[in-house]
Amino acid sequence: MKLRLNKKVLKENSVQFMRQAGYSFIRGIVGEEMSFERPLAANGWPRFHAYVKEDDNELSINLHLDQKRPSYAGASAHSGEYDGELLNEEIERIKLLAKS
């Protein structure tokens, strides 16, 4: 799921905003995207995984839910979900944080 936020409504930069939303920075910048996670359980899985891209006027958040860690070394498959009620709720939560 994608969410676009006008940067003018945010009170902080993109990394600070994602931290305020409960996300941790998990990877360096890949191309123009940063990667963040918000685990839903103590063992880290499932987790919300967000790719964040920033331009002059907009913060673009591409969000999905990783159900489990990759099954074997070098694999990127993770049983990801890209839509559904839980993702809709998370998008709405992020929107509310942007407005506050």
PAMISE-278008 format. One record per atom (N, C-alpha, C, O): residue number from 1; residue in three letters; x, y, z; chain. Coordinates in steps of 0.05 Angstrom, whole numbers. Layout:
! residues N
n:res:px:py:pz:chain
NUM:ala:X:Y:Z:A
...
! end
This chain:
! residues 100
n:res:px:py:pz:chain
1:met:17:-24:0:A
1:met:0:0:0:A
1:met:18:25:0:A
1:met:39:25:13:A
2:lys:9:44:-14:A
2:lys:24:69:-16:A
2:lys:9:92:-2:A
2:lys:-15:94:-3:A
3:leu:25:108:11:A
3:leu:15:133:24:A
3:leu:33:155:16:A
3:leu:57:153:17:A
4:arg:21:178:8:A
4:arg:36:201:1:A
4:arg:28:224:20:A
4:arg:4:229:24:A
5:leu:48:236:32:A
5:leu:43:258:51:A
5:leu:57:283:41:A
5:leu:80:282:32:A
6:asn:43:305:43:A
6:asn:55:331:37:A
6:asn:74:338:59:A
6:asn:67:338:83:A
7:lys:99:343:52:A
7:lys:120:349:72:A
7:lys:114:374:88:A
7:lys:125:377:110:A
8:lys:98:392:77:A
8:lys:92:417:92:A
8:lys:76:412:118:A
8:lys:78:428:136:A
9:val:61:389:119:A
9:val:46:384:143:A
9:val:62:370:165:A
9:val:54:368:188:A
10:leu:86:360:157:A
10:leu:103:346:177:A
10:leu:120:366:192:A
10:leu:130:385:181:A
11:lys:122:361:218:A
11:lys:138:379:235:A
11:lys:167:371:237:A
11:lys:183:386:248:A
12:glu:174:348:225:A
12:glu:202:338:227:A
12:glu:210:326:200:A
12:glu:193:324:182:A
13:asn:235:318:199:A
13:asn:244:305:174:A
13:asn:233:277:172:A
13:asn:221:267:191:A
14:ser:237:263:150:A
14:ser:225:237:145:A
14:ser:234:216:165:A
14:ser:218:200:174:A
15:val:260:216:172:A
15:val:270:196:191:A
15:val:257:201:218:A
15:val:249:182:231:A
16:gln:256:225:227:A
16:gln:244:231:253:A
16:gln:214:225:253:A
16:gln:204:215:273:A
17:phe:201:230:231:A
17:phe:172:224:229:A
17:phe:168:194:232:A
17:phe:150:185:246:A
18:met:183:178:217:A
18:met:180:149:219:A
18:met:186:138:247:A
18:met:173:120:256:A
19:arg:206:150:260:A
19:arg:212:142:287:A
19:arg:189:149:306:A
19:arg:182:133:324:A
20:gln:177:172:302:A
20:gln:154:180:318:A
20:gln:131:161:314:A
20:gln:115:156:332:A
21:ala:129:150:290:A
21:ala:108:130:283:A
21:ala:114:102:294:A
21:ala:98:84:290:A
22:gly:137:99:306:A
22:gly:144:73:318:A
22:gly:162:56:301:A
22:gly:166:32:307:A
23:tyr:172:67:280:A
23:tyr:189:51:261:A
23:tyr:219:55:267:A
23:tyr:227:76:277:A
24:ser:234:34:261:A
24:ser:263:35:264:A
24:ser:276:33:237:A
24:ser:266:19:219:A
25:phe:297:49:233:A
25:phe:312:49:208:A
25:phe:327:22:206:A
25:phe:341:15:225:A
26:ile:323:7:184:A
26:ile:336:-19:183:A
26:ile:356:-22:161:A
26:ile:371:-42:161:A
27:arg:358:-4:143:A
27:arg:376:-6:121:A
27:arg:385:21:111:A
27:arg:370:40:114:A
28:gly:409:22:101:A
28:gly:417:47:89:A
28:gly:401:55:65:A
28:gly:383:40:57:A
29:ile:406:77:54:A
29:ile:391:87:31:A
29:ile:398:69:7:A
29:ile:421:67:0:A
30:val:377:58:-5:A
30:val:380:42:-29:A
30:val:368:58:-52:A
30:val:344:61:-53:A
31:gly:385:67:-69:A
31:gly:375:86:-90:A
31:gly:366:111:-76:A
31:gly:381:125:-63:A
32:glu:340:117:-78:A
32:glu:329:140:-65:A
32:glu:311:132:-42:A
32:glu:297:150:-31:A
33:glu:310:106:-35:A
33:glu:291:97:-14:A
33:glu:306:90:12:A
33:glu:329:80:11:A
34:met:292:95:34:A
34:met:301:86:60:A
34:met:283:63:69:A
34:met:260:63:61:A
35:ser:292:45:86:A
35:ser:276:23:95:A
35:ser:273:24:125:A
35:ser:291:29:140:A
36:phe:247:20:134:A
36:phe:240:21:162:A
36:phe:223:-4:169:A
36:phe:210:-15:152:A
37:glu:223:-11:195:A
37:glu:206:-33:204:A
37:glu:193:-26:230:A
37:glu:203:-10:246:A
38:arg:169:-38:234:A
38:arg:155:-36:260:A
38:arg:145:-64:267:A
38:arg:124:-72:257:A
39:pro:160:-79:283:A
39:pro:151:-106:291:A
39:pro:125:-106:306:A
39:pro:119:-87:321:A
40:leu:109:-127:302:A
40:leu:84:-130:316:A
40:leu:86:-150:339:A
40:leu:67:-153:355:A
41:ala:109:-164:341:A
41:ala:113:-183:363:A
41:ala:142:-181:373:A
41:ala:159:-170:359:A
42:ala:147:-191:396:A
42:ala:173:-189:409:A
42:ala:195:-202:393:A
42:ala:218:-193:394:A
43:asn:189:-223:378:A
43:asn:210:-236:362:A
43:asn:215:-223:335:A
43:asn:231:-232:319:A
44:gly:201:-200:330:A
44:gly:206:-185:305:A
44:gly:188:-192:282:A
44:gly:189:-178:261:A
45:trp:171:-213:284:A
45:trp:155:-222:262:A
45:trp:127:-228:272:A
45:trp:124:-240:293:A
46:pro:106:-221:258:A
46:pro:106:-205:234:A
46:pro:114:-176:239:A
46:pro:117:-167:262:A
47:arg:119:-162:217:A
47:arg:128:-134:220:A
47:arg:117:-117:197:A
47:arg:114:-128:174:A
48:phe:112:-92:202:A
48:phe:107:-74:180:A
48:phe:134:-66:169:A
48:phe:153:-60:184:A
49:his:136:-65:143:A
49:his:160:-58:129:A
49:his:154:-35:110:A
49:his:137:-38:93:A
50:ala:168:-13:113:A
50:ala:162:11:97:A
50:ala:187:20:81:A
50:ala:209:21:92:A
51:tyr:183:25:56:A
51:tyr:203:38:39:A
51:tyr:194:67:37:A
51:tyr:172:73:28:A
52:val:212:85:44:A
52:val:205:114:44:A
52:val:222:129:24:A
52:val:247:126:24:A
53:lys:209:144:8:A
53:lys:223:161:-12:A
53:lys:214:189:-8:A
53:lys:191:195:-3:A
54:glu:233:207:-9:A
54:glu:228:235:-4:A
54:glu:236:252:-28:A
54:glu:258:248:-40:A
55:asp:219:271:-36:A
55:asp:227:291:-55:A
55:asp:223:318:-43:A
55:asp:218:320:-19:A
56:asp:224:339:-59:A
56:asp:222:366:-48:A
56:asp:195:371:-33:A
56:asp:195:386:-13:A
57:asn:173:360:-43:A
57:asn:147:367:-32:A
57:asn:132:344:-19:A
57:asn:112:348:-5:A
58:glu:141:319:-23:A
58:glu:125:296:-16:A
58:glu:142:275:-3:A
58:glu:165:270:-10:A
59:leu:129:261:16:A
59:leu:140:237:29:A
59:leu:123:214:19:A
59:leu:99:213:24:A
60:ser:136:195:6:A
60:ser:121:172:-5:A
60:ser:129:147:12:A
60:ser:152:141:15:A
61:ile:108:134:23:A
61:ile:112:111:40:A
61:ile:100:87:26:A
61:ile:75:87:21:A
62:asn:116:67:20:A
62:asn:106:42:8:A
62:asn:107:21:30:A
62:asn:129:13:38:A
63:leu:84:12:39:A
63:leu:82:-4:63:A
63:leu:71:-32:57:A
63:leu:53:-35:41:A
64:his:83:-52:69:A
64:his:72:-79:68:A
64:his:77:-93:94:A
64:his:91:-83:112:A
65:leu:65:-117:97:A
65:leu:68:-132:122:A
65:leu:83:-158:116:A
65:leu:75:-174:100:A
66:asp:107:-161:129:A
66:asp:123:-185:126:A
66:asp:113:-204:148:A
66:asp:114:-198:172:A
67:gln:102:-227:139:A
67:gln:91:-247:159:A
67:gln:113:-263:173:A
67:gln:110:-271:196:A
68:lys:135:-268:158:A
68:lys:157:-284:171:A
68:lys:183:-276:158:A
68:lys:184:-264:136:A
69:arg:204:-284:171:A
69:arg:231:-278:160:A
69:arg:236:-297:137:A
69:arg:223:-318:134:A
70:pro:255:-289:119:A
70:pro:261:-307:96:A
70:pro:268:-335:106:A
70:pro:281:-339:126:A
71:ser:260:-355:91:A
71:ser:263:-383:98:A
71:ser:292:-393:97:A
71:ser:299:-411:113:A
72:tyr:308:-382:80:A
72:tyr:335:-391:77:A
72:tyr:354:-368:69:A
72:tyr:344:-348:59:A
73:ala:379:-372:74:A
73:ala:399:-350:70:A
73:ala:398:-341:41:A
73:ala:397:-357:22:A
74:gly:399:-315:37:A
74:gly:400:-303:11:A
74:gly:372:-300:-2:A
74:gly:370:-288:-24:A
75:ala:351:-310:11:A
75:ala:324:-308:0:A
75:ala:312:-282:8:A
75:ala:317:-271:29:A
76:ser:295:-272:-10:A
76:ser:280:-248:-3:A
76:ser:251:-253:2:A
76:ser:236:-235:10:A
77:ala:242:-277:-4:A
77:ala:213:-284:0:A
77:ala:206:-284:30:A
77:ala:221:-294:47:A
78:his:184:-271:36:A
78:his:177:-267:64:A
78:his:148:-269:70:A
78:his:139:-259:91:A
79:ser:132:-280:53:A
79:ser:103:-281:57:A
79:ser:92:-254:62:A
79:ser:78:-249:82:A
80:gly:97:-235:44:A
80:gly:88:-208:47:A
80:gly:59:-204:40:A
80:gly:49:-217:21:A
81:glu:46:-186:54:A
81:glu:18:-178:47:A
81:glu:19:-148:39:A
81:glu:32:-132:53:A
82:tyr:6:-142:18:A
82:tyr:7:-115:7:A
82:tyr:-19:-100:9:A
82:tyr:-21:-76:1:A
83:asp:-40:-113:19:A
83:asp:-65:-99:24:A
83:asp:-80:-114:46:A
83:asp:-72:-137:53:A
84:gly:-102:-103:55:A
84:gly:-117:-116:76:A
84:gly:-124:-97:99:A
84:gly:-114:-74:100:A
85:glu:-140:-106:117:A
85:glu:-150:-90:139:A
85:glu:-127:-79:157:A
85:glu:-127:-56:165:A
86:leu:-108:-96:164:A
86:leu:-87:-88:182:A
86:leu:-70:-66:169:A
86:leu:-61:-47:183:A
87:leu:-64:-68:143:A
87:leu:-49:-47:130:A
87:leu:-66:-22:127:A
87:leu:-55:0:130:A
88:asn:-91:-24:122:A
88:asn:-109:0:122:A
88:asn:-108:14:148:A
88:asn:-107:39:149:A
89:glu:-109:-1:170:A
89:glu:-109:11:197:A
89:glu:-82:25:202:A
89:glu:-81:47:214:A
90:glu:-60:13:193:A
90:glu:-34:25:197:A
90:glu:-31:51:181:A
90:glu:-20:71:190:A
91:ile:-41:51:156:A
91:ile:-40:75:139:A
91:ile:-56:97:153:A
91:ile:-47:120:153:A
92:glu:-79:91:163:A
92:glu:-95:111:177:A
92:glu:-81:122:202:A
92:glu:-83:146:208:A
93:arg:-68:104:217:A
93:arg:-53:113:240:A
93:arg:-31:132:232:A
93:arg:-27:152:246:A
94:ile:-16:126:211:A
94:ile:5:143:202:A
94:ile:-6:171:193:A
94:ile:6:191:199:A
95:lys:-28:170:179:A
95:lys:-41:195:170:A
95:lys:-48:213:194:A
95:lys:-44:237:194:A
96:leu:-59:200:215:A
96:leu:-66:216:239:A
96:leu:-41:228:252:A
96:leu:-42:251:261:A
97:leu:-19:213:253:A
97:leu:5:224:264:A
97:leu:16:247:248:A
97:leu:27:266:259:A
98:ala:12:246:222:A
98:ala:22:268:205:A
98:ala:6:293:210:A
98:ala:17:315:207:A
99:lys:-19:291:218:A
99:lys:-37:314:223:A
99:lys:-32:326:250:A
99:lys:-39:349:255:A
100:ser:-22:310:269:A
100:ser:-19:320:296:A
100:ser:6:336:301:A
100:ser:11:346:323:A
! end
